[in-house]
Amino acid sequence: MNYYVYVLWSEKLKKRYVGSTKDVIERLRQHNNGTSKFTSGGIPWKLIHHEEYETLQESRQREKYLKSGFGRKWLNENFSDLKNKFRRGARVVESGSLENC
């Protein structure tokens, strides 16, 4: 079983959300259905980045890193212009398959 770390973007809030899951598409649906209390105010959320790991421990470590100061710096460097518009060429997934990401 693979595990994922994902980064969502809310155009409404102009904010990112970092999480981890076994099923990115299902988790994105949950965020956009309002079943996640923490992210319900930012609907619609768009998937802007994801990484795949073999173990839950690896994915949780990466999630923790991305939420740290150094991780936020990395996200800012790679996704800095999201507050103005989506990065040119960014792969955004609203629903469906991750195959094209």
C-alpha positions, 0 to 999 in steps of 0.5 A: 500500500502506498501513502501520499503527502499532498498540498491543496490550494484554496483560491478563496482563502489564498492558503495551502493545506498539507496533509497525508493519506492513502487515497488522495482523490478520496481525501480531496473529495472529503475536503471539498464536500465539507466533511473536514472541519478544518478545511470546510471554509476554503472550498473548493480546494485544488490539488497542486502537489503530491508525493508518494511514499511506501510507508505511513511513517515516511509520508508522515515525516514528509508532512511534518517537514512541509509544515515546518519552517524549512518545509514552508520555505520550500513550498513558498519557493516552489509555489510562491505565485499561487497567491496571484494565480496558479503557476504556469504548468501547475498540475491541478486536480479537482477530481478523478485520477492522479495518473496525469499528475 
